[in-house]
Amino acid sequence: MINIAVVGCGYWGPNLIRNFETLEESRVKMVCDLDAGRLVNMKRLYPNAETTSDFEQVLNDDQIKAVVIALPTKFHYEAGKRCLLAGKHAFIEKPLASSVDQCEELVSLAKRQNLTLMVGHTFIYSSPVRKIKEIIDSGELGELQYINSRRLNLGLFQKDINVTWDLAPHDLSIILYILNELPRRVGCHGKAHVTPGIEDVTHMSLNFSNGGFALVHNSWLDPNKVREMTFVGTKKMLVYDDIEPMEKIKIFDKRVQKPPHYETFGEFQYSYHYGDMYIPHLKQVEPLKVECQHFLDCIKTGAKSESCGLEGTKVIRVLEAASKSLSDGGGEVDVL
Ligand SMILES: NC(=O)c1ccc[n+]([C@@H]2O[C@H](COP(=O)([O-])OP(=O)(O)OC[C@H]3O[C@@H](n4cnc5c(N)ncnc54)[C@H](O)[C@@H]3O)[C@@H](O)[C@H]2O)c1
């Protein structure tokens, strides 16, 4: 049995607590939050879990082997570092930290301490994203031409980070997982409408060395909740709509072809292919449950997590480049 502490039980923390409580190999020994009201709520739901507002109590409890950090982003690095220094495995919610430097420090500390460091890139543990990777890797879509990702809704406005840092870690972790490559250059436009200095609408472009291209649109200022990704290949196109309860992935046998050669403008015609659409079957499992089990497995076996600290760092590299582009007026910048 692996004793877990969950630090931060606002909006997301309770989902992590529920999963680690439900899994056979773990139990939530302690829940930590500065907000006494949140702790009362958690105690009512999980009477066996100890509650505390003192993070030191988590660090000093020798029975706690792993700590799950679901705090606002600005606390991720400090809390993660203290857990690793105290000899505890760390699961840090996305984004891993606030800078590449902080991420690299966490990665090397985890390595030195021989501990698991994992970041909450929940979507890479989901059935639709795994299916999309399988379909793209099989070559069914042909050569992937571009990806368009839209993650929009009204709120939840964050105080410490802009919408790119809040929502794009999902889009980016999915794109990097599927392409298995870091973009070479990133551009980002955006605007702050509600909180001065904190962009609530952003649009990012990613250029990859192999010619790959992706667009990521994030917003806290949209009437509709949208979670949609389009993958356009030379043979077929795939649309992933995460709002759909069952039919999340649709594969369209659609493409456009240029004539191989033509001599006069009159002969020049694009041909449009409209074929059938199909919906692949997906396993119905909660991605967070898969992710939590994976964390326990990594602790037990010492295996590298699929969303290890290095993967978390890649996402922060892109976010840092996007922030630089945003403050420079949107021009493309190198991903360092
Ligand atoms: N993986 C996902 O799909 C997913 C979804 C939502 C949020 N998240 C991530 O989860 C994290 C938390 O987000 P949220 O929306 O739950 O935030 P939240 O603001 O709702 O909750 C944060 C909680 O942390 C507590 N807190 C703040 N400072 C603290 C401190 N120093 N010590 C102890 N407790 C403290 C607050 O009282 C609050 O209850 C973020 O990193 C966010 O990006 C991940």
Ligand as a Chemical Component Dictionary entry (heavy atoms), coordinates in Angstrom:
data_LIG
# 
_chem_comp.id                   LIG 
_chem_comp.type                 NON-POLYMER 
_chem_comp.pdbx_formal_charge   0 
_chem_comp.three_letter_code    LIG 
# 
loop_
_chem_comp_atom.comp_id 
_chem_comp_atom.atom_id 
_chem_comp_atom.alt_atom_id 
_chem_comp_atom.type_symbol 
_chem_comp_atom.charge 
_chem_comp_atom.model_Cartn_x 
_chem_comp_atom.model_Cartn_y 
_chem_comp_atom.model_Cartn_z 
_chem_comp_atom.pdbx_ordinal 
LIG N1  N1  N 0  -4.849 17.692 -15.319 1  
LIG C1  C1  C 0  -5.961 18.384 -15.474 2  
LIG O1  O1  O 0  -6.802 18.049 -16.322 3  
LIG C2  C2  C 0  -6.187 19.590 -14.629 4  
LIG C3  C3  C 0  -7.450 20.183 -14.578 5  
LIG C4  C4  C 0  -7.636 21.302 -13.773 6  
LIG C5  C5  C 0  -6.572 21.823 -13.052 7  
LIG N2  N2  N 1  -5.357 21.234 -13.143 8  
LIG C6  C6  C 0  -4.204 21.781 -12.416 9  
LIG O2  O2  O 0  -4.390 21.561 -11.016 10 
LIG C7  C7  C 0  -3.744 22.585 -10.268 11 
LIG C8  C8  C 0  -4.752 23.210 -9.321  12 
LIG O3  O3  O 0  -5.763 23.816 -10.063 13 
LIG P1  P1  P 0  -7.198 24.130 -9.434  14 
LIG O4  O4  O 0  -8.045 24.591 -10.555 15 
LIG O5  O5  O -1 -7.641 23.012 -8.588  16 
LIG O6  O6  O 0  -6.841 25.383 -8.497  17 
LIG P2  P2  P 0  -7.700 25.923 -7.249  18 
LIG O7  O7  O 0  -7.287 27.342 -7.072  19 
LIG O8  O8  O 0  -9.146 25.605 -7.425  20 
LIG O9  O9  O 0  -7.160 25.056 -6.022  21 
LIG C9  C9  C 0  -5.913 25.250 -5.458  22 
LIG C10 C10 C 0  -6.020 24.912 -3.973  23 
LIG O10 O10 O 0  -4.716 25.077 -3.412  24 
LIG C11 C11 C 0  -4.853 25.696 -2.139  25 
LIG N3  N3  N 0  -3.595 26.379 -1.828  26 
LIG C12 C12 C 0  -3.094 27.496 -2.394  27 
LIG N4  N4  N 0  -1.871 27.749 -1.887  28 
LIG C13 C13 C 0  -1.578 26.757 -0.997  29 
LIG C14 C14 C 0  -0.476 26.448 -0.193  30 
LIG N5  N5  N 0  0.614  27.218 -0.207  31 
LIG N6  N6  N 0  -0.531 25.351 0.591   32 
LIG C15 C15 C 0  -1.631 24.546 0.595   33 
LIG N7  N7  N 0  -2.734 24.803 -0.156  34 
LIG C16 C16 C 0  -2.701 25.872 -0.935  35 
LIG C17 C17 C 0  -6.026 26.646 -2.284  36 
LIG O11 O11 O 0  -6.610 26.949 -1.030  37 
LIG C18 C18 C 0  -6.957 25.852 -3.186  38 
LIG O12 O12 O 0  -7.868 25.078 -2.445  39 
LIG C19 C19 C 0  -3.206 23.570 -11.313 40 
LIG O13 O13 O 0  -1.861 23.290 -11.537 41 
LIG C20 C20 C 0  -4.017 23.262 -12.558 42 
LIG O14 O14 O 0  -3.306 23.566 -13.753 43 
LIG C21 C21 C 0  -5.151 20.128 -13.892 44 
# 
loop_
_chem_comp_bond.comp_id 
_chem_comp_bond.atom_id_1 
_chem_comp_bond.atom_id_2 
_chem_comp_bond.value_order 
_chem_comp_bond.pdbx_ordinal 
LIG N1  C1  SING 1  
LIG C1  O1  DOUB 2  
LIG C1  C2  SING 3  
LIG C2  C3  SING 4  
LIG C2  C21 DOUB 5  
LIG C3  C4  DOUB 6  
LIG C4  C5  SING 7  
LIG C5  N2  DOUB 8  
LIG N2  C6  SING 9  
LIG N2  C21 SING 10 
LIG C6  O2  SING 11 
LIG C6  C20 SING 12 
LIG O2  C7  SING 13 
LIG C7  C8  SING 14 
LIG C7  C19 SING 15 
LIG C8  O3  SING 16 
LIG O3  P1  SING 17 
LIG P1  O4  DOUB 18 
LIG P1  O5  SING 19 
LIG P1  O6  SING 20 
LIG O6  P2  SING 21 
LIG P2  O7  DOUB 22 
LIG P2  O8  SING 23 
LIG P2  O9  SING 24 
LIG O9  C9  SING 25 
LIG C9  C10 SING 26 
LIG C10 O10 SING 27 
LIG C10 C18 SING 28 
LIG O10 C11 SING 29 
LIG C11 N3  SING 30 
LIG C11 C17 SING 31 
LIG N3  C12 SING 32 
LIG N3  C16 SING 33 
LIG C12 N4  DOUB 34 
LIG N4  C13 SING 35 
LIG C13 C14 SING 36 
LIG C13 C16 DOUB 37 
LIG C14 N5  SING 38 
LIG C14 N6  DOUB 39 
LIG N6  C15 SING 40 
LIG C15 N7  DOUB 41 
LIG N7  C16 SING 42 
LIG C17 O11 SING 43 
LIG C17 C18 SING 44 
LIG C18 O12 SING 45 
LIG C19 O13 SING 46 
LIG C19 C20 SING 47 
LIG C20 O14 SING 48 
# 
